[in-house]
Amino acid sequence: MRTLTRRVAALAVVSTLTLAGCGGSDDDKPDTDTSSSASDSDSDSGSDADSDVAPATGDVITADGFSFNAPEGWTDAKDVNPAAVALAANRQDTDGFADNVNVIEDPTVVDADIDELESSIERVLKNADSQEVEVEDPTDIDGEEAARISALLTLNGNKYRTEQFAVDHDGKGYIVTFSFSETVSDDDRDELAESVLATWKWSK
């Protein structure tokens, strides 16, 4: 348990660096590379067959072991944080915080009990003075059960909300973090995260 908690704490620091690089950059220009644009076949199979949310249809983000569709208008932003396995952001966001999703590998997630993941991430977030930390119902990511935690955090005096998922697939662990401006509603956060995860595909 202690090793898992320390590792999650380290990942939280990496995530914060990513957000600092993405947030509030009105001068960033969107990636116009059409080679990663989505096609109908890229988003026709969802990870949650019971979801009423339409799958995301933006750029396809591909990494070693998985791929997913970003929301429309979001582009690959891995250049902001090369330590991330995958990173996509709304670089055209004008409210001072670029909503984004980043994925980081975490080997301690492998074979970890879902309850342990939930309690460890919850503890780390609370110890980092995060607010409104809530353990949500586990989420299906292309057939794999993921722990889900939401929270309100502060970066450089600015508050932002996260929806974080911890998942294990084929001997690899991943932390998937969606970060949003504080003003984004619960429903909008849920819809966007679910739309992206509905397109998630593990490499076979």
N, C-alpha and C positions, 0 to 999 in steps of 0.2 A: 504494500500500500504506500509506504513512504517513497519508494522509487518512482511509482506512478505519479504521485503528487508533485515531486520535484520536477519530473519531466514535463508535466502539464504546465507548471509554472514557467519553465523555460520557453515553451511554445507560446505562452501568452506574451512574452517579451518580443518574440519574433513577429507576432501578429501586430503588436503596437507599432513596431518600426515600419511595417507594411502600410499601416493606416496613415502614419505621418507622411509617408512619401506620396500617398494618393490623394489625401484630403486637400480641398481648397485650391486646386490648381486649375483655374479657369483658362489658363493659357495652353494647357495640354491639348494636343490635337488628336482626334480619333484615328485609330489605325484603319487605313483604307485598303489593307491587303484582303482581296476578295477570295484568296485561296482557302480561308478558314470560314467562309460564309456557310450558313446552314442550308441544307436542302430538306425537302419534305421527308426523305428517308432518314435523316439524321435525328429526327425527333418523334418518330412514329411509334417508338416503343418506350413506355414509361416504366419507372421503377415502382410506381404505386398505382396499381390498376384501379383502386377504389377512389382515387383522388378526382375531384371535379375540376381541378385547375388545369388549364391548357398548358401543355409542355412549352418551354421556352423555345424560341425560334431564332435566336441571335447567333453570333459567331460560334463555331465549334472550338472548344478548348480541349486540346489533346495533351495528355501527359503519359508517362510510363505507367501503364496499368489501368488507365481509365480515360474516359472522355465525357464531356457534357456540353450542352448548349448554354451559352450565356444569354441573359435577357437582351432584347433588341436594344441597340445603341451602346451596349457595353463591349469593351474590347480587351484583348490580351494586355495585361499590365505587368507581366512577370519581370520586365526590366526594372520595375520599382524595387523588387525584392527577389533577387535570384535564389535566395534560400527557400522560397516557396516552390512546391512541386507544380502548382498551377495558381494563377491569379488573374482575375478579370475585374474590371472596374468601369464605372460610368464616368469617364474622363470629362464629359460635358456637363457634369453636375455643377450647378451655380449657387448652391446654398452653403458653400464653404466646406462641405464634406463629400468626398466621392464615394458613394455607396459601392461596395465591392464584395467579392467572394475570394477567399484564398484557401489553399489546401496545403497542408504540411504533413509529412510522414512522421509517424510516432510508433516505434517498434513495441513500446510498452502497452499499447492498446491491444496487441495480438493476444488472443485467448483470455483477455480480461473479462471478468464478469460484468454484465451490463449495470448492475447495481453499484459495483465498485467504481466503474467509470463515472457514473452520475454523481456519486458522493464525493469523489476525488476532485472532479472539475468544479463542482459546487463549492467545495471548501476553498480551493485555490482562488476562485473568483471573489468569494467573500473576504478572504484574507488580503486581497488586492483592493479592498474598499469598493468593490463593485456594488451596485444597488439593484434592487428588484431582481435578484437572482432566483430563477425558477427552473425546476426540473420538469420538462415537458414529457409527454408520452413518447416512447421510442418510435423512431421513424424507419421505414424500409427504404434502403438505397440499393436498387437493382438486386433484390433478394437477400441483402444483408441487413441485420438489425443494427441500428445506430442509436447511441445515447444522444439525447438532445437537451441542451441547457440554454436558456435565454438570460440576458443581463443588460444592465445599463452601466456603461463605463465612461471614464473621463480621460481625454487626451489633450494636453496643452490647454486646459481650461474649457475644452469643448466636450459636451456629452454626446455619446453615440450608443446605439443599441446593437447587440450581437445575437445571432442565432447560431449556436455551435453544435456540430455533430461529430461524434467519435465513432469510427467504424473499423471493423477488421475484415479484410478480404484476402484469401489465398496467402496467408502468412505475412501480410503487411497491414500495418495500422495507419489510419489517416485521421486527421483533425480537419474538418471542413467548417470554415467560419464565414458567415454572412454578416457584414457590418453595414449599418444604416445610420443616417442622420436621426437625431432624437425625435424629430417631428414625424417620421414615417410611422404610420399606424400599425397596430398589431395585425390587422387583416392584410394590409399591404405587404408586410414583412413575411407573413405566412405564405401568401400567394406567390411572391417572388421566389422564396426558397423552395417551395414545393414545385414550382414550374421548372426550376433548374434541376432539382433532384429527379424529377420525372423523366429527364432525358439522360440521366447518368447511365453509362455503360461500362462495365468492367471488361477489360481485355481478356479474350479467351485464350 
